[in-house]
Amino acid sequence: MMTSESYYRHIKVEEVSIACSDGVSLGGHVWHGEGPGPHGCVIINNATGVLAKYYHRYARFLAERGFDVLTYDYRGIGASRPANLAGCKFRWRDWGALDFEAAIHFMRRRFPGTPIKVVGHSVGGYLPGLAASAAQLDRMLTVGAQYAWFGDYARNHRVTMFLKWHVIMPLLTAIVGYFPGKRLGWLEDLPAGVAYEWSFRRPRFEVAYDVTERSEVLSRIGSVTAPILALSMSDDEFGTPEAIGRTLSYYTNAKRTIVCLNPKDVGQEKVGHFNLFHDSHSSGFWLDTLVWLRGGVNPWPNKIARFLQENP
């Protein structure tokens, strides 16, 4: 583990290297908690193709309120990108089974005995259940969490999104050797294995695994007992209530609650899939998340979606 220290305003920030069990190293930062607390550790899991630095403002916000926070890039992305992206064999599933697993061990060593909470955005809310140590988690907050089956995309965007992510993305990936998303303005570049797993996702995620592996991966996700508060925005074209319910249906031993907000609930005209981690929400939505992360209380009790209640 290699670290370097700096200060972001008054928050101590360490640049760290996280060692995975297969020898891959991930780049990340630890944001040391100040102020009231401590309230535990938080691991922030990114959306697909989004750099960890996008979540740095939210990490600083949490650190200022007593949490020790880890932000990191998955293998193949940002600070964890290899010199030859086309030559790597990284897969989407590796981000959970190897990268998030390494993040848990890293925080366990750095802050022994401290409860670990997760804030997972998009696929970052699906990945925790793939880690062997997922049963050690204390609490989860997910935002638009889903694993990108196109049948759950918002109906008014479904055809366009299908063409973009399930036709154009795999074709370009086959030509280039990785998905050149940055050149297109479609998120960051992605390893081929990640792009293909997204493009060819089916309604049941475990069918992407070999038959001999399916029971183990289902057992892992079923081992999670941490309560989960899952947020859906009404204008999120990816994280619809159906998509979130599909993902949460695998967490059979966790108490699961879906909350569906509309943009006006957070003082915006539009939010979509990404906007909630912009610092314009620091005096509203971000403060609400503290209620859950600190005490496990749903700050939106009048916004519970019926979908999960009808489809437990």
C-alpha positions in Angstrom: 0.0 0.0 0.0 1.4 3.3 -1.1 0.1 6.7 0.2 0.7 10.4 -0.1 -0.9 13.0 2.0 -2.5 16.4 1.1 -5.1 18.6 2.6 -8.3 19.6 0.8 -9.3 22.7 2.6 -9.2 21.4 6.2 -9.7 17.8 5.4 -6.8 15.4 5.3 -6.7 13.4 2.1 -4.4 10.5 1.3 -3.7 9.3 -2.2 -3.6 5.5 -1.9 -3.0 2.3 -3.9 -5.3 -0.6 -3.1 -4.0 -4.1 -3.8 -6.4 -6.6 -5.2 -6.0 -10.4 -4.7 -5.1 -10.9 -8.4 -2.2 -8.4 -8.3 -4.1 -5.4 -9.9 -3.6 -2.1 -8.0 -6.3 0.5 -7.8 -5.9 4.2 -7.4 -7.9 6.0 -4.8 -8.1 8.5 -2.0 -9.0 8.3 1.7 -10.8 11.3 3.1 -10.2 11.5 6.9 -13.2 12.5 9.0 -13.3 15.7 11.0 -16.0 17.4 13.1 -18.7 15.5 14.9 -18.4 11.8 15.0 -16.9 9.4 14.2 -19.8 7.8 12.3 -18.0 5.0 10.6 -16.4 4.4 7.2 -18.0 5.0 3.8 -16.9 3.4 0.6 -18.2 5.2 -2.5 -18.8 3.0 -5.5 -18.9 4.8 -8.8 -21.2 4.5 -11.8 -19.9 2.7 -14.9 -17.5 4.9 -16.8 -17.5 7.7 -14.2 -14.2 8.8 -12.6 -13.9 8.7 -8.8 -13.0 12.4 -8.8 -16.6 13.1 -9.7 -17.5 12.0 -6.2 -14.8 13.9 -4.4 -17.0 16.8 -3.4 -19.5 14.4 -1.8 -16.6 12.5 -0.1 -15.3 15.8 1.4 -18.9 16.6 2.5 -19.0 13.3 4.4 -15.5 13.7 5.9 -16.4 17.1 7.2 -19.2 15.5 9.1 -17.2 12.7 10.7 -16.9 9.9 8.2 -13.7 8.3 6.9 -14.4 7.9 3.2 -12.7 5.9 0.5 -13.1 6.9 -3.2 -11.4 4.8 -5.8 -11.4 4.0 -9.5 -12.3 0.5 -10.7 -9.8 -1.4 -12.8 -9.5 0.0 -16.3 -10.8 3.5 -15.3 -9.1 6.7 -14.4 -6.3 6.2 -11.8 -6.6 2.5 -12.2 -6.3 2.4 -16.0 -3.5 0.3 -17.5 -1.1 1.5 -20.1 -2.8 -0.8 -22.7 -6.5 -0.8 -22.2 -7.2 -2.9 -25.3 -4.9 -5.6 -23.9 -6.5 -6.1 -20.5 -9.1 -8.7 -19.7 -11.1 -6.8 -17.1 -14.8 -7.6 -16.7 -17.7 -5.8 -15.0 -18.0 -8.6 -12.5 -14.3 -8.0 -11.4 -15.3 -4.6 -10.1 -17.4 -6.3 -7.5 -15.6 -9.6 -6.8 -12.1 -8.2 -6.9 -12.1 -4.4 -6.6 -14.8 -3.8 -4.1 -13.6 -6.8 -2.1 -10.2 -5.2 -2.0 -11.8 -1.9 -0.9 -13.5 -3.6 2.0 -10.2 -5.2 3.2 -8.4 -1.9 2.8 -10.9 -0.1 5.0 -10.9 -2.9 7.5 -7.1 -2.6 7.9 -7.1 1.2 8.1 -10.1 1.5 10.4 -10.4 -1.8 12.4 -13.7 -2.3 14.1 -15.4 0.6 12.4 -18.7 -0.1 10.7 -18.4 0.1 6.9 -21.2 1.8 4.9 -21.6 2.0 1.2 -22.9 4.7 -1.1 -23.3 3.0 -4.5 -24.2 4.9 -7.7 -25.7 3.0 -10.6 -23.8 -0.2 -11.0 -21.9 0.7 -7.8 -25.1 -0.2 -5.9 -25.2 -3.6 -7.6 -21.6 -4.6 -7.2 -21.3 -5.0 -3.4 -23.2 -8.3 -3.5 -20.5 -9.8 -5.7 -17.8 -9.4 -3.0 -17.0 -12.4 -0.8 -16.9 -10.0 2.2 -20.2 -8.3 1.5 -21.7 -9.8 4.6 -19.5 -7.5 6.7 -21.2 -4.3 5.4 -23.2 -2.3 7.9 -25.5 -0.2 5.7 -26.0 0.7 2.1 -27.4 3.8 0.3 -27.8 3.3 -3.4 -28.7 5.8 -6.1 -30.1 4.6 -9.4 -28.7 1.1 -8.7 -29.2 -1.4 -11.5 -27.3 -3.7 -13.8 -28.4 -2.3 -17.2 -30.9 -4.7 -18.6 -32.4 -2.7 -21.4 -36.0 -3.9 -20.7 -35.9 -1.8 -17.5 -34.8 1.5 -19.2 -37.3 4.3 -19.1 -39.9 3.6 -21.9 -39.5 6.9 -23.6 -35.7 6.4 -23.9 -35.5 2.7 -24.4 -35.1 2.5 -28.2 -32.4 5.1 -28.3 -30.6 3.7 -25.3 -30.7 0.2 -26.7 -29.1 1.3 -30.0 -26.5 3.3 -28.1 -25.4 0.8 -25.4 -26.4 -2.5 -26.9 -25.6 -2.1 -30.6 -23.1 0.8 -31.1 -21.1 0.1 -28.0 -20.3 -3.6 -28.7 -19.6 -2.9 -32.4 -17.1 -0.1 -31.6 -15.6 -2.2 -28.8 -15.0 -5.1 -31.3 -13.3 -2.7 -33.7 -11.1 -0.7 -31.3 -10.4 -3.4 -28.6 -12.0 -1.3 -25.9 -15.0 1.1 -25.8 -13.8 4.6 -26.7 -16.4 6.3 -24.7 -14.4 9.4 -24.0 -13.9 10.3 -27.6 -17.7 10.1 -28.1 -18.5 12.0 -25.0 -20.2 8.9 -23.7 -18.6 8.6 -20.3 -15.1 7.3 -19.9 -13.3 4.6 -22.0 -14.2 1.0 -20.9 -12.4 -2.3 -21.0 -13.9 -4.6 -23.6 -15.0 -7.1 -20.9 -17.0 -4.4 -19.1 -18.6 -3.1 -22.3 -19.6 -6.6 -23.5 -21.1 -7.5 -20.1 -23.2 -4.3 -20.2 -24.2 -4.8 -23.9 -25.3 -8.4 -23.5 -26.9 -8.2 -20.1 -30.0 -10.3 -19.7 -32.9 -10.1 -17.2 -31.1 -12.4 -14.8 -27.6 -11.2 -14.2 -26.3 -14.6 -13.1 -26.8 -16.2 -16.5 -23.7 -14.3 -17.6 -21.7 -16.7 -15.3 -20.8 -20.3 -16.1 -23.4 -22.7 -14.7 -20.9 -24.0 -12.1 -20.5 -20.4 -10.7 -24.0 -19.3 -10.4 -24.9 -20.7 -7.1 -21.8 -19.2 -5.5 -22.5 -15.7 -6.8 -26.2 -15.9 -5.7 -25.1 -17.1 -2.3 -22.7 -14.1 -2.0 -25.4 -11.5 -2.7 -27.8 -13.3 -0.5 -25.4 -13.2 2.4 -25.8 -9.4 2.6 -27.8 -8.4 5.7 -27.0 -4.7 5.7 -30.2 -2.7 5.3 -30.5 -1.0 1.9 -32.1 2.3 1.1 -32.4 2.5 -2.7 -33.2 5.8 -4.3 -34.8 6.2 -7.7 -35.4 9.6 -9.4 -38.5 9.8 -11.5 -36.6 11.2 -14.5 -33.7 8.6 -14.3 -33.7 6.8 -17.6 -31.4 4.0 -16.2 -32.5 3.6 -12.6 -36.2 3.2 -12.9 -38.1 1.6 -10.0 -38.3 -1.6 -12.0 -34.6 -1.7 -12.6 -33.9 -1.0 -8.9 -36.4 -3.6 -7.8 -34.8 -6.2 -10.1 -31.4 -5.5 -8.5 -32.7 -5.5 -4.9 -34.6 -8.7 -5.5 -31.3 -10.6 -5.2 -30.6 -9.1 -1.7 -33.0 -11.6 -0.1 -31.7 -11.3 3.5 -31.4 -7.5 3.6 -34.1 -5.1 4.6 -34.8 -3.2 1.4 -36.6 0.0 0.8 -37.0 1.9 -2.5 -37.7 5.6 -2.4 -38.8 7.4 -5.5 -38.2 11.2 -5.7 -39.0 13.6 -8.4 -36.7 16.6 -9.3 -38.8 19.1 -7.4 -38.3 17.1 -4.2 -34.6 18.1 -4.4 -35.2 21.6 -5.7 -34.4 20.9 -9.3 -36.2 20.9 -12.7 -34.1 17.9 -13.9 -31.9 15.4 -12.2 -31.6 12.2 -14.2 -29.1 9.6 -13.5 -26.0 11.7 -12.5 -26.9 15.0 -11.0 -27.4 14.1 -7.4 -23.6 14.0 -6.8 -23.2 17.6 -7.9 -22.5 19.9 -5.1 -25.6 22.0 -5.8 -27.2 19.3 -3.6 -24.9 19.9 -0.6 -27.5 21.9 1.4 -30.4 19.5 0.5 -30.2 16.0 -0.7 -26.7 15.5 0.7 -27.8 16.5 4.2 -30.7 14.1 3.9 -28.4 11.2 3.1 -26.7 11.8 6.5 -29.9 10.8 8.3 -29.6 7.3 6.8 -25.8 6.9 7.0 -25.7 8.0 10.6 -28.8 6.4 12.1 -30.4 4.2 9.5 -33.5 6.4 9.3 -35.2 6.9 6.0 -35.4 10.6 5.4 -38.1 10.3 2.8 -40.8 8.1 4.6 -43.6 9.5 2.4 -41.8 8.6 -0.9 -41.5 4.8 -0.5 -42.2 3.2 -3.9 -44.9 0.5 -4.1 -43.0 -1.5 -6.6 -40.8 -3.4 -4.0 -43.7 -3.7 -1.6 -45.7 -5.6 -4.3 -42.7 -7.6 -5.6 -40.5 -8.5 -2.5 
